[in-house]
Amino acid sequence: MKDHPAAQSQYVQHTYIPAIAITHATLKHSWNKVPVATVVAPEQVCGEARRIGYTGKLDSDAALYRLKIKQGKGLPTMTLPGLYIIEGGMFQEYE
């Protein structure tokens, strides 16, 4: 028996992007806080990314971010698990 489509929609994982024009963030060129949006609503800020460090010590090493997302009006902010880098204009999980 298949799940109901409405039940599946609550488990959809969003693809997050910087709400400002950033394609890559490095040790040399990064921001402490970056507004976050989703690919489906790029003009609507839904949280912020906070830089917590870098992947290395070279100027070209990526900045590491934690994503703090507002789930909806009146709901608390949630910190997503994992660390993220900005690559190709999108937040991608750092492994």
Number of C-alpha atoms within 10 A of each C-alpha: 3 5 7 8 8 8 9 10 9 8 8 8 7 10 12 23 27 23 22 14 8 16 13 18 22 21 18 13 12 17 15 11 14 19 18 25 23 19 15 11 12 15 12 13 17 19 22 21 24 18 20 13 15 19 14 13 12 11 12 15 15 24 26 26 27 21 25 19 20 17 12 9 7 7 8 11 16 12 14 11 10 13 18 23 24 23 16 12 17 21 24 17 15 13 7
